[in-house]
Amino acid sequence: MRTETVSAKRVPILGWILGVGLFLGLVLLVHYSVGWRAILAPWREMPPGLLLLAFLLVLGSYALRTVRVHRYFAPATSGDFLRSFRLILLHNLFNNLLPMRSGETVFPLLMRRDFRIPFSRSLPGLFYLRLMDLHFLLLVGGAVLTWNRGWMGWTALALLLPLPLLAFLLQERMRSALGGTTGRLGRVVSKGMTGLPGTPALFWWTWLWTGVNWGVKLLVFAWILSTFASLPLGTALLGSVTGEMSSVLPIHGVAGAGTYEAGVAAGLLPLGAEAATALRGAVNLHLFVLGASLLSGALALLLPVRKRQGPDGATPGADGTGESREDS
């Protein structure tokens, strides 16, 4: 038992060591290959008004993400959009700053604190929403890569497109199969499925707002990347997609340092971007993303959020009533 406890404690320590190592590796790579002065030079040429506009557009994408989460976890979140918005901004901040994907743990903790939503609902819901994010990123990245490359690429995209719908339809069969399950594993899986979309309306709503949210965010990132690195918009769009896809990797540096840049470069280099240009664009885009996260996180602390109370003065539970549901 003591050995298991020691091993569990070593995992986050190793994660921080690896995260700090990636951060230092990026700093040294930039210093000796291109130089920080050359990397940061585009910031002096960027008009402040354009940076402010870009930040406001990214903040708008966070608001669109809030619409998706706010509706997905209704009725527990109903009537308190600002609280949902603050939750999304804080989750985004910690997710971008902490290493090894540890920032994802903030989401279920905030959901439990702010809306009394149990982990058995918030964790499967978050996992499902992340899969929807990944699906849309794959669609956009695939569309950029297959543009003007014949029918085979577009056929692959056509096969990729309906996968979430097929998964939703199979979900109903799984619910039916687990309905009479008495085993512990079956009960756990059945309880976890309560965090998945239970109606076609919720499924389509989530799919729609996933596309709207990511469409705005990726276009802004592509615009910023193309401006910093003087790249075609299509090339910058693929770099933005692969940069965001790097966030799903289990290996994730402190503030995403190293892994995010590698992700952006992975999209730029195959389309003909020079290594120095790719590095300059990736680092500056990452700096913009971190700056937007810090500013929006500070904004979250200033939002006027009222105390949530039910009709009897109790905090509403995950089912919209004044009772909280405990995790088993």
N, C-alpha and C positions, 0 to 999 in steps of 0.2 A: 504494500500500500504506500509506504514511504517512497519507494522507488518510482511509482507512478506519479506521485506528487512532485518529486524533483524533476521528472521528465516534463511534466506539464508546465513547470515554471521555466524550464530551459527554452521552450518553444518561443515565447514572446521575446526573451533575451536575445536569442539567435536572430529573430526577425529584425530587432533593432540594430544588431551588429551588421547584418547584411544590408539593411536599409541605409545606415550611415556610410557603409563601404561604397554602395552605389552612388550616394551623393558626392562623396569625396572623389570617386573615380570620374564622375562627370566634370567636377570642377577642374581637375588636373587635365582631363582630355581637352576641354575648351582652352585652358591656359596654354598648353604646349602645342596644340594643333592650329588654332585660329587666333586666339587671344581674346580676352574679355572686352577690350576696347572695341575691336572690330565687331564682335557679337552684339554689343549694346548700341552701336552707332545708329541703327535705324530708329531707336527710340527718340533721338534728338531731332529727327526729321519728321516724326509723326505729329501732325497737328493735334493739340489737346482736345479740340472739339470732336475729332474722329474717334479718339480713344474713349471719350465720354459716351458717344453714340454707341460704340461697340459694347461698352459695359452695360448700358441700358438695354441693349438687345439681348445680351446674355442674361441679364436679370429678368427680362421678359420670358426667356426660355425656362428659367427656374419657376416663374409663375405658372407657365404652361405645365411643367412637371407637377406642380402642386395641384392643379386642376385634376390631373390623372389620379394622383394618390388620394386626394380629398374625396373624390367620387368612389374610388375603389374600396376604401375602408369605411364608407357610409354604412349605417347611420351614426356610427360612433363619432365621426368627424363633422357631422352635419351642423351647420350654423356657426362654424368657427374657422373660416378660411384663413384668417391671419395667423391663427395658431398652427395650422397646417403649413402655411408659407414659412413661418419661423422654423418649424421642424425640418423642412426641406433644405433651407439655407444652412442650418447647423449641421445636418447630415452631410451635405455637400462639402462643407468646410473641413470636417474631420476626415471625410473620405479622401480628400485631396492632400491632407497633411500627414496622416498617420501611415506607417509602413505596413506592408504585408496584408493589405485589405482589412486591417483591424478597424478602420473607420466605419465599415459596414455594421459593426455591432452597435453603433450609436442609434441606428434606425429603430430596432425593436425596443431599445431602452427608452427612447423618447416617445415612442408610440404607447408604451406602458405608462410612462409618467404623465403624458399630456392627455391621453384619451382612454386610458385603462384598457387598452387592447392587449390581450395576452400574447405571449410569444408563439403559441400554437397557431395563431392567426397571422401575426405580423411577419414571422420568419418565412413561411411558405409564400405569403404575398410578395415579400421583397424578392425572393428567389424567382418567382414567376415574372415580376416586372423586369428583373435583370435579364431574363431570357428574352423577353419582348424587346428590350434594348439591343441585345446582341443580334437578334434576328433583323432588326431594322438596319443596324450598322453593316451587317453582311449584305443586305440588299443594296444599300447605297454603294458600298465598296465594290460589289460585284458589277453594278451597273456602270461604274466608272471604268473598270477594267475591261468589260466586254463591249464598250462603246465602239462601234464600227469594226467589230471582230467576228462578224458572222452569226449564223443562227444557233450554233452550238452553245455559245455563252448565254444567249437570251433564253434558250431552252432550259439551261440549268437554273437561271433566275426564276423562270416560270414554275419550275418544280420546287424551288425554295420558298416562293411566295406563300403558298397555302399551309405551310407546316404548322403555324400556331393554331389555325382552324382545325386541322386534323388532330392536334394534341388536345384541343378543347373537346372535340367529339369523343375521343378515346377516354377522356376524363370521366364522362358520364358512365361508360362501361365499367371503369374501375370503381366508381362509387357503388354501382349495383353489385359488383363482385365482392366488395368489402362489406356490404350491408349486413351480412350475417356472420361476419368474422368474430370469433371470440378470443383468438390469440393476442398476445401483447403487441407483437409487431403489427398485426393487422389493425388493432385499435389505434396505435400511434399514427400509422399511415392514414387511416380514415379521419382522425382528428386533424392531421396536418392538411388534408385536402379541403378543410373548411376555409383555409386561407386562399384557395383558388377561386376564380370567377365561377359563380354558381348559375348565372343566367346568360343567355346569348346577348342580351342588351349590354351587360357589363363587359363581356368579352369584346364586343365591337367597339364600345366606348373606349376601352383601354387601348385597343389596337389603333384607333383613330388618333388619340391624344399622344400616343407614343410617336407616331409619325410626325405630327405637328410640332411637338417639342423638339425632337431630334432634327427635323428639317431646319428650324430656325437656328438652333445651336450650331449645327455643322456648317451652315452657310456663313454665319458670323466668323467661326473659327477659320474657315477657308479664306474668307476675305482678309482677316488679320494675317494669316500665314502668307498669302500671296503678296500682301503689302510689305511685310518684313523681309521676305526673301526674293521678291520680284519673280514670282512663279505664275504660270497659267492657273486660272481658277480651278480647272478640272484636276490638275496635278495637286494643287493645294487641298482640294476637297478630299482626295484619296488619303493624303497625309493626315488630315484631320480625323478621318475615319479610323485609320490604323493607330493613331495616337490615342483615341478614345478606347479602342479595343484593347490596348495594352493595360487598361485599368482592370480588366477581368482576369489578368494573370495572377497566380498566387504569389509570385515574387514581385514585390512592389517596393521601391525605395522610399525613403523619407521624403514626403511631399511629391512622390512619384519621380524623383530625380533619377535620371538614367534610363529607367524603363519607359517613361513617356517619350523621351527624345528618341530612343531606339524604335518605338512604335511609329512615330511620325516619319523617321528616316526610312523605315521599311516600306512606307507608301510612296515616298518621294523618289528614292533611288531607282526603282524599276521603271519609272516613267522618264528617266533621263536627267534628273537633277544631280548636280555635282555634290560631292560629299560635304564640302565646306558650306555650300549654300543650304543643303539639307540640315546641317548642324545648326547654322545660324537661325534658320526659320524655326526649327524644332525648339531650340532653347527660348527664343523670344515668344513663341506661342505659349510655351509652358509658363513663362513668367507672367504673361497676360492672364492665363487661366488661374494661376495662384493669386494674382492681384485681385481678380474678380471674386474669387472665393473669399479672400480676406475682407474685402469691402462689403460683400453681401452678408458675411458672417457678422460683421459689426452692425450692419443694418438690422439683422435679426434680433440683436439685443435691444434695439431701440423701438421695435414694433410694439404698439399698445395692445397687449393681449389681456383680455379680461379673464377673471377666474371662472372656470366652468363649474356650473352647478345644475343639478337636476331639479325637478319640481319640488322635492322635499329637502333640498339643500345638499344632497349627496352628489358626488362626482359621477357623471354618467359613465356607464360601463360600455363594453364593446358591443353590446346589443342595443345601445341607445337608452337604457334604463339607468336608474340610480344605483344599480348593483354592479360591483366589479367581479370579473370572472378570474379565478385563480388558475394558474397553470398547474398541471399535475406532473 
